[in-house]
Amino acid sequence: MPKMKTHRGAAKRLKVTGSGKISRSKAFKSHILEKKTRKRKRSLRQGGLVSAADVKKTKKLLPYI
């Protein structure tokens, strides 16, 4: 069977933590920042984890990690 291809878009956006969870960055931080509060922008700096409902789909996109 041939090798599976990694989904390059997903590979650039996601990475696996040491414990095997998938980390991601938060959305809504690229533009139109004037109207967002300081507190909201600060919380968007920290990343998050992919939700449990989406982990199976995400792991399919990244077969070799």
N, C-alpha and C positions, 0 to 999 in steps of 0.2 A: 504494500500500500504506500502511496506517495506521502511525503511530509505534508503536514497541515500548515497553512499560511497563517501567520499572526496578523490580526487586524491592526494595521499601522496607526490608525486614528486612535484606537483604544490604547495601544502601547504608549503613545505619547502623552496620554491623559491620566493613565492609571499606573499604580505600582503596588507591589505586594509587600506587606509589612513582614517583620520577622516571625510573627505568630500565624501568618497565612491569610490575614484579612486583606481586603483590597482598599487602598486609600485613594482618595480623589480630591480635587480642589473644588471649591465652591463656585457657583455661577453668580452672575449679576455684578461682576466687579470690573468690567471692561470700559464702560462709558456711562454717561448720564449720572455722574457721581455727585453733582452739586446738590440735588434734592434728597440724597440719601444721608441719613444722620451719621455723625462721627462714630457712634457706637456700632451701628450696622456695618459700616465699612471695615471697622476694626475686627468684627466677628467674622467677616468674609475672608480675612487673611488666613485664618486657620483652616486647615483642610478638614475633610470629613471622611467617613467610611461609606462604602457602597452598602446599601440596605440589604438585609437578608433576603428579601424577595428577588433582588436582581443579581445576586452572587452567581447563581448557576449560569445565567445568560452571559455574564461578564467573563467567567472562566472559559466559556466556549470561544470567546473572541481572543483569548490569550492562552493558547494551549501549552506553551513551553515555559511558563513561569511558576 
